[in-house]
Amino acid sequence: MKIAIGNDHAAVELKQEMKEYLESKGHQVVDLGVNSTESCNYPEYGEAVGRAVVAGDVDCGVLICGTGVGISIAANKVKGVRAAVCSEPVTARLVKEHNNANIIAFGARIVGSETAKAILDAYLGAEFLGGRHQTRIDMIHEIEER
């Protein structure tokens, strides 16, 4: 799977660890984040990953900032993105199964590396269930169009 990863200054170390973890599992990782702890603006990286996902350049995205919230809000402004913040694996599985989230986000100040790996495993191992959930995804798309 080809996965875009983006981060801000608060998540440099965790991003690098998750990038290596994903690559060790055979995924191709496109790094659209920063490698410096100098303060930067997370919306740029949320947008970059969102645009890569929507354009089909990657299969899905991973975003990491201090909490995962700000960077996911930025990504969700890109039409077609469904980014979800998760702090544990059950939610990560459910956002794929129910919401067909195409980007997962978490916070470097919230979760440790082992929990982050479990979140990635749960998300990447899940499949969208379709059915009644597709109806809701369609409704979300209608909201985007209004």
Salt bridges, closest charged atoms under 4 A:
GLU17 OE2 - LYS117 NZ 3.85
ASP31 OD2 - LYS15 NZ 2.82
ASP31 OD2 - LYS19 NZ 3.42
GLU47 OE2 - ARG51 NE 2.80
GLU97 OE1 - ARG93 NH1 2.88
GLU114 OE2 - LYS117 NZ 3.28
ASP121 OD1 - LYS25 NZ 3.93
GLU144 OE1 - HIS141 ND1 3.21
GLU145 OE2 - LYS79 NZ 2.58
